Amino acid sequence: MTGVLVTRPEPGAAETASSLADLGYRPLLAPLLTIEPIAGPPIDLTGFDAVAVTSSNGLRALAARSGERTLPLYAVGDRTAALARDLGFREVYAAEGDVTSLTRLLAGKGPRVLHVSGIDVAGELLPADVVVTRLTAYRAVGIDALPAPAVAALRGGQVAYVALFSPRTAGLFVRLAQKAGLSPLAGGWTALCLSAAVARATHGFGFAETRVAARPDAASLLALLPAVKGS
């Protein structure tokens, strides 16, 4: 069974692993980041006309620190929007999976929007006619070394694909793989990248092939894999 290294943090890693198994692949979990909530008082939404979240982690942080569920909520993509509905948010709108599409969706939806995010963001939300206030509610902390089972699988030829979901994760994988002395083996792996920005973060590493998802979502990334079941 063909192995796919999953580098995204939990809880997304387990979800991706399940999808890979359904497709007939062997998922190998190696989350390179851990998500840590930033402690703080309840989030005060007084005076805001809407809330925006650019990740499920930001959404969970918002839900944990505020009981408000009636303000319009603008999510970066369909999966985050679905989670928002599950968490009780009543008016939810979904962008197309990236900051650019969310910025377009927010244009004119103000005048004041609260963006709940992590410390590191792919880009700032700058919609027309809207004042966006960003609140950092979590941090993503990188690990210092690839997990031993991942190194063993990479060395042992058990991995054909490496799934990379963010530029930061992609850059971290490259550094940790180099640190583990795995660079000479990179020609045996194909990088599955969520976006062109993710692919750029792997430049020069020596992957056999770098594939970029048609849309910045997990389903599009998995669609880069050849069919196994039903083929």
Backbone torsions as a table, in degrees:
resi	resn	phi	psi	omega
1	MET	NA	132.6	-176.4
2	THR	-71.4	132.5	-177.4
3	GLY	-94.2	141.9	176.3
4	VAL	-125.7	121.4	177.9
5	LEU	-82.7	124.3	-178.1
6	VAL	-104.9	115.0	-173.1
7	THR	-102.2	-4.8	-175.7
8	ARG	-73.9	155.2	-179.8
9	PRO	-74.5	165.0	172.6
10	GLU	-75.1	151.1	8.2
11	PRO	-87.0	-2.3	-178.0
12	GLY	-65.0	-30.1	-177.5
13	ALA	-60.8	-45.2	-178.5
14	ALA	-66.0	-36.9	178.5
15	GLU	-64.5	-44.6	178.4
16	THR	-65.2	-39.3	178.6
17	ALA	-60.2	-42.1	179.3
18	SER	-63.2	-42.3	179.0
19	SER	-64.0	-39.3	179.3
20	LEU	-65.0	-43.3	178.7
21	ALA	-61.2	-39.2	178.5
22	ASP	-63.7	-29.9	-179.8
23	LEU	-82.6	-8.2	179.4
24	GLY	97.6	14.3	178.2
25	TYR	-103.7	161.5	176.4
26	ARG	-99.9	107.4	178.9
27	PRO	-78.5	138.7	176.0
28	LEU	-122.5	111.3	-173.7
29	LEU	-82.8	127.4	175.5
30	ALA	-145.9	66.8	179.4
31	PRO	-58.5	126.6	-177.2
32	LEU	-94.6	-10.7	178.8
33	LEU	-128.2	147.9	169.9
34	THR	-116.8	139.8	-177.1
35	ILE	-94.9	125.3	-179.4
36	GLU	-121.7	117.8	175.3
37	PRO	-61.8	145.8	174.7
38	ILE	-95.5	120.5	-177.7
39	ALA	-63.9	143.8	178.6
40	GLY	-174.3	172.8	179.8
41	PRO	-72.0	171.2	174.0
42	PRO	-53.2	142.3	179.8
43	ILE	-76.8	122.6	-178.4
44	ASP	-93.0	114.2	-178.4
45	LEU	-97.8	10.4	178.4
46	THR	-59.5	130.1	177.7
47	GLY	89.7	-7.8	177.6
48	PHE	-94.4	146.9	-179.5
49	ASP	-96.2	-17.8	-178.9
50	ALA	-165.7	167.7	176.9
51	VAL	-125.8	143.1	176.6
52	ALA	-124.2	140.9	176.2
53	VAL	-132.3	134.8	-178.5
54	THR	-104.5	9.1	175.7
55	SER	-163.4	161.3	175.4
56	SER	-67.1	-28.7	178.7
57	ASN	-66.6	-40.7	175.7
58	GLY	-64.0	-39.0	178.4
59	LEU	-63.0	-45.9	179.9
60	ARG	-63.0	-38.7	178.2
61	ALA	-64.1	-42.0	177.3
62	LEU	-61.2	-47.1	-177.8
63	ALA	-63.7	-32.4	-179.5
64	ALA	-74.0	-26.5	-172.9
65	ARG	-111.6	4.3	177.3
66	SER	-149.8	136.4	175.9
67	GLY	-91.1	-0.7	-179.5
68	GLU	-68.4	127.0	179.9
69	ARG	-131.1	6.2	-174.4
70	THR	-99.8	-23.1	178.0
71	LEU	-63.6	145.1	173.6
72	PRO	-57.8	135.6	179.2
73	LEU	-118.9	127.2	-179.5
74	TYR	-108.5	117.1	-175.4
75	ALA	-105.5	152.3	-176.2
76	VAL	-65.9	-29.1	-177.8
77	GLY	-158.3	-179.9	-174.7
78	ASP	-63.4	-41.4	-177.7
79	ARG	-64.5	-44.0	179.0
80	THR	-65.9	-37.3	177.3
81	ALA	-64.1	-41.2	178.7
82	ALA	-62.9	-40.9	177.5
83	LEU	-63.8	-39.7	179.0
84	ALA	-59.5	-42.6	177.9
85	ARG	-64.3	-39.8	178.0
86	ASP	-62.4	-31.3	-178.7
87	LEU	-85.5	1.7	173.4
88	GLY	101.1	2.5	178.1
89	PHE	-70.8	133.1	-167.4
90	ARG	-91.2	-32.8	-176.9
91	GLU	-122.7	101.7	-171.2
92	VAL	-124.7	135.2	178.2
93	TYR	-125.8	141.5	-176.2
94	ALA	-115.1	133.0	171.0
95	ALA	-86.4	-167.1	-171.2
96	GLU	-101.3	17.4	171.4
97	GLY	107.6	1.3	179.7
98	ASP	-146.8	171.7	-176.2
99	VAL	-64.7	-36.9	-178.5
100	THR	-61.9	-47.4	-179.5
101	SER	-68.9	-33.1	177.5
102	LEU	-68.9	-37.4	175.7
103	THR	-60.4	-43.8	178.2
104	ARG	-62.1	-42.9	-178.1
105	LEU	-63.3	-33.8	-176.4
106	LEU	-81.6	-14.1	-175.4
107	ALA	-55.2	124.7	178.3
108	GLY	78.0	5.1	-176.1
109	LYS	-95.0	14.6	-175.7
110	GLY	-89.6	-141.2	15.3
111	PRO	-82.6	-12.6	-176.2
112	ARG	-125.0	126.5	-179.7
113	VAL	-127.9	136.1	174.2
114	LEU	-97.3	124.5	176.7
115	HIS	-103.3	112.4	177.9
116	VAL	-94.3	121.4	-170.9
117	SER	-144.4	179.9	169.2
118	GLY	-88.8	177.8	178.4
119	ILE	-63.3	-42.3	179.9
120	ASP	-97.1	129.7	179.6
121	VAL	-127.0	152.5	178.3
122	ALA	-71.9	-21.6	179.1
123	GLY	175.4	159.3	179.8
124	GLU	-83.8	147.1	174.1
125	LEU	-84.0	118.0	-177.5
126	LEU	-131.2	59.7	-178.6
127	PRO	-72.1	152.6	179.3
128	ALA	-65.9	139.9	174.5
129	ASP	62.2	27.0	-180.0
130	VAL	-135.7	135.6	171.9
131	VAL	-97.8	116.4	-177.8
132	VAL	-103.9	126.3	173.8
133	THR	-105.9	126.1	-178.3
134	ARG	-101.2	129.2	176.7
135	LEU	-114.3	119.8	178.6
136	THR	-86.6	120.6	-172.8
137	ALA	-118.9	-5.1	177.1
138	TYR	-156.5	163.4	175.0
139	ARG	-128.3	150.0	175.4
140	ALA	-109.3	116.8	-174.3
141	VAL	-104.3	125.0	-179.4
142	GLY	-77.9	146.9	176.8
143	ILE	-80.6	164.7	-174.9
144	ASP	-92.8	-19.3	-177.8
145	ALA	-154.8	149.2	175.5
146	LEU	-61.6	140.3	177.3
147	PRO	-58.4	143.8	-177.7
148	ALA	-55.4	-42.2	178.5
149	PRO	-62.1	-34.1	178.3
150	ALA	-68.1	-42.9	178.2
151	VAL	-61.1	-43.9	-179.8
152	ALA	-62.7	-41.9	179.9
153	ALA	-66.9	-39.8	178.6
154	LEU	-67.2	-41.5	178.5
155	ARG	-68.2	-34.3	-173.7
156	GLY	-86.6	7.2	178.1
157	GLY	73.7	20.6	-178.5
158	GLN	-89.6	-3.4	-177.4
159	VAL	-117.4	126.8	175.0
160	ALA	-106.8	-27.4	-175.8
161	TYR	-131.6	144.6	174.5
162	VAL	-120.3	117.2	-177.8
163	ALA	-90.4	122.3	-174.4
164	LEU	-124.2	123.4	-169.1
165	PHE	-108.9	-6.2	178.7
166	SER	-154.7	154.9	176.6
167	PRO	-58.0	-38.0	-179.4
168	ARG	-65.5	-44.1	179.0
169	THR	-64.3	-40.0	179.6
170	ALA	-62.6	-46.4	178.3
171	GLY	-63.7	-37.4	179.3
172	LEU	-67.5	-41.2	177.5
173	PHE	-59.5	-45.6	-179.8
174	VAL	-58.7	-46.7	-178.4
175	ARG	-64.0	-44.0	-177.2
176	LEU	-71.5	-34.6	176.5
177	ALA	-65.8	-40.0	176.0
178	GLN	-64.2	-42.6	179.2
179	LYS	-60.0	-35.4	-179.5
180	ALA	-84.5	1.8	179.1
181	GLY	75.3	26.8	-174.7
182	LEU	-96.8	-4.2	-175.7
183	SER	-53.2	-40.9	-179.2
184	PRO	-62.3	-16.6	-178.1
185	LEU	-93.7	-4.9	-173.1
186	ALA	-61.4	-26.3	179.6
187	GLY	-66.4	-7.7	176.8
188	GLY	-98.5	3.8	-175.8
189	TRP	-121.9	149.8	173.4
190	THR	-110.8	129.6	178.3
191	ALA	-87.5	128.2	174.3
192	LEU	-104.1	111.4	-170.1
193	CYS	-112.8	137.2	-177.0
194	LEU	-68.7	-27.6	-177.1
195	SER	-155.6	171.6	176.6
196	ALA	-63.4	-34.9	178.4
197	ALA	-63.7	-38.1	176.7
198	VAL	-64.3	-44.5	179.8
199	ALA	-60.9	-40.1	179.7
200	ARG	-61.7	-31.3	-179.5
201	ALA	-69.4	-14.0	178.2
202	THR	-99.7	1.7	-173.5
203	HIS	-55.9	130.5	177.3
204	GLY	88.4	-4.8	-177.1
205	PHE	-76.0	-31.7	176.8
206	GLY	103.4	22.4	173.7
207	PHE	-56.6	146.4	176.5
208	ALA	-60.5	-37.2	-179.6
209	GLU	-155.4	147.6	175.9
210	THR	-123.2	118.4	-179.5
211	ARG	-110.2	140.8	-177.3
212	VAL	-117.7	131.4	-179.1
213	ALA	-63.8	146.3	179.2
214	ALA	-66.5	-33.0	175.5
215	ARG	-132.1	152.0	-176.9
216	PRO	-80.3	62.6	175.7
217	ASP	-142.2	162.7	-173.3
218	ALA	-62.4	-38.2	-179.2
219	ALA	-62.4	-40.5	179.1
220	SER	-68.7	-35.2	176.6
221	LEU	-64.4	-44.9	-179.7
222	LEU	-67.4	-24.4	177.8
223	ALA	-69.0	-12.2	176.2
224	LEU	-72.9	-16.3	-178.5
225	LEU	-79.6	144.2	174.2
226	PRO	-64.9	149.1	178.2
227	ALA	-63.5	137.4	176.5
228	VAL	-114.7	-62.1	179.0
229	LYS	-75.2	135.4	178.2
230	GLY	80.9	2.1	-179.2
231	SER	-85.6	NA	NA
